[in-house]
Every structure is written in C-alpha cells, then in structure tokens.
Amino acid sequence: MKNDLREKSNAELLKQVDTLKEELFTLRFQQATGQLSSPARMREVRKTIARIKTVLTERTLGERK
C-alpha cells in the first residue's frame, strides 16, 4: 500500500485525503450515536490519512532542496 501512495500524483492524494476525511466524519458520527460497527476502521482511516500526508510532506521537502 505504501508504494501505491508514492505512485499517485499530488492531486490524486489530496482527493483521497478529502474522501477519507468524509469517511472519518461519518464514522465519528456513527460512534457518537452508538451505531459504529467497526471501531478499528476509524484507526485505519486516520493512519491512512497520516501516511498520505507524510508522502506529500516528503515531496514538498524534496522540492525545496
């Protein structure tokens, strides 16, 4: 999965982050109302967002050199 992220363009990664943030919002809402069926999915989504942001930051820092 890590390599998949590195192969995508910045625009694709930013679009994926937006999608994952929407999913995370939905999951938080389900948790608050007691309807969350898979609590592990929240952790997975948060970590995926962090991975994408890490790749984007590495690219930004790499361009500055």
C-alpha positions in Angstrom: 0.0 0.0 0.0 2.8 2.4 0.8 4.2 2.0 -2.8 0.7 2.7 -4.2 0.6 6.0 -2.4 4.0 7.0 -3.8 2.9 6.2 -7.4 -0.1 8.6 -7.2 0.1 12.3 -8.1 -0.3 15.0 -5.5 -3.8 15.8 -6.9 -4.9 12.2 -6.5 -3.5 12.0 -3.0 -5.3 15.2 -1.9 -8.6 13.9 -3.4 -8.1 10.7 -1.4 -7.5 12.6 1.8 -10.7 14.5 1.3 -12.6 11.3 0.7 -11.1 9.7 3.8 -11.9 12.7 5.9 -15.5 12.5 4.9 -15.5 8.8 5.8 -13.9 9.6 9.2 -16.6 12.2 9.9 -19.3 9.6 9.2 -17.5 7.1 11.4 -17.3 9.6 14.3 -21.0 10.4 13.9 -21.8 6.7 14.0 -19.7 6.3 17.1 -21.4 9.2 18.8 -24.8 7.7 18.1 -23.8 4.2 19.1 -24.1 2.7 15.6 -20.4 2.1 14.8 -20.0 -1.5 13.7 -16.2 -1.5 13.2 -14.2 0.7 15.6 -10.9 -0.5 14.0 -11.9 1.2 10.8 -11.5 4.7 12.5 -7.9 3.9 13.3 -7.2 2.5 9.8 -8.6 5.7 8.2 -6.7 8.0 10.5 -3.4 6.1 9.8 -4.0 6.2 6.0 -4.6 9.9 6.1 -1.3 10.3 8.1 0.5 8.1 5.5 -0.7 10.3 2.6 0.2 13.5 4.4 3.7 12.1 5.1 4.2 11.3 1.4 3.0 14.8 0.5 5.4 16.4 3.0 8.3 14.4 1.8 7.6 15.5 -1.8 7.4 19.2 -0.6 10.6 19.0 1.3 12.3 17.2 -1.6 11.4 20.0 -4.0 13.0 22.6 -1.7 16.5 21.1 -1.9 
